[in-house]
Every structure is written in structure tokens, then in C-alpha cells.
Amino acid sequence: MYIDGEGTVGYHEAPIPQLFIVVEGEGWVTGEDQKRISIKRGEAAMWEKGEWHTSGSEEGMAAIVIQSEALQPEEFMEVKEHA
């Protein structure tokens, strides 16, 4: 997916687990608390089934979004917790 500069993906609920991997540019993501967390190329965000979230970018961002009931990114990616 591509998010244009000053663009957002509206606040919505994940129907199944979703992995959002930034492949170009930078932007931000939120979880249910709607606190913006910066994200850039080479980083990813994970939302669990039922979790409300949104994403956006000031300059533009391209991302791959993977959805699957069997998604377990901790098996192949380093997990970083944000406070």
C-alpha cells in the first residue's frame, strides 16, 4: 500500500492479525491509545485481531500489509516494545 504525503489510513479494527512493514519512506502508526509512534523503512508494526489502529505519513510511505490468522512475526523478526 502507499500512503501519500499528509495521508492517513483511517482508524479501524484489524479483522485478523496484521503486520505492517514499511519498505519506503517514513510515517507513524498508532494502536488503540492513538499515540503516534514513528516508523520508517525496515521497521514494522503488528496489530492483533480486534485491535483498533491507524497509520499516516507527512512525506509519503510505502508498506506491505500481511494479514493472517497464523501470523507469528516474532519467529523471524526482532520485537521492540514501545512505552
C-alpha positions in Angstrom: 0.0 0.0 0.0 1.1 3.6 -0.5 0.2 6.5 1.8 0.6 9.9 0.2 2.2 12.8 1.9 -0.2 14.2 4.6 -2.2 11.0 4.1 -3.7 8.6 6.7 -5.4 5.3 6.8 -8.4 5.9 9.0 -8.9 4.5 12.5 -10.1 0.9 12.0 -10.3 -2.5 13.7 -8.0 -5.3 12.5 -10.3 -8.2 11.3 -7.4 -10.6 11.8 -3.7 -10.2 12.9 -2.0 -7.6 10.6 1.7 -7.0 10.0 2.6 -3.6 8.5 6.1 -3.5 7.0 7.5 -0.1 5.8 9.5 -0.6 2.6 9.9 3.1 1.6 9.6 6.4 3.3 8.5 7.0 6.9 5.5 7.9 8.9 3.6 6.9 12.0 1.3 4.2 13.4 -1.0 4.1 16.4 -2.7 1.4 18.5 -5.8 1.7 20.5 -4.4 4.5 22.6 -4.0 6.6 19.4 -0.4 7.6 20.5 1.7 8.2 17.4 4.8 6.1 17.1 7.3 6.9 14.3 8.1 4.2 11.8 10.5 4.1 8.9 11.8 1.8 6.1 12.9 -1.5 7.5 10.6 -1.3 10.5 7.2 -2.9 11.1 4.1 -2.7 13.3 1.9 -5.6 14.4 -1.8 -5.4 15.3 -3.7 -8.2 16.9 -7.2 -9.3 15.8 -9.7 -6.7 17.1 -7.1 -4.0 17.8 -8.1 -0.5 16.6 -5.3 1.4 14.8 -4.3 3.9 12.2 -1.3 4.9 10.2 -0.1 8.0 8.3 2.8 9.9 6.8 3.8 13.5 6.3 6.1 12.8 3.3 4.7 9.5 1.9 5.3 5.9 2.8 5.0 2.5 1.1 4.3 -0.6 3.1 3.5 -4.2 2.7 0.5 -5.3 4.8 0.2 -9.1 5.6 -2.9 -10.4 7.2 -3.2 -14.0 8.5 -4.8 -15.9 11.4 -1.4 -17.8 11.7 0.8 -14.7 11.7 3.7 -15.0 14.2 6.3 -12.4 13.3 8.3 -13.0 16.5 9.6 -16.2 14.8 11.5 -14.2 12.2 11.7 -10.6 13.4 13.1 -8.8 16.5 10.3 -7.5 18.7 10.7 -4.0 20.1 8.3 -2.7 22.7 7.3 1.0 22.7 6.3 2.6 26.0 
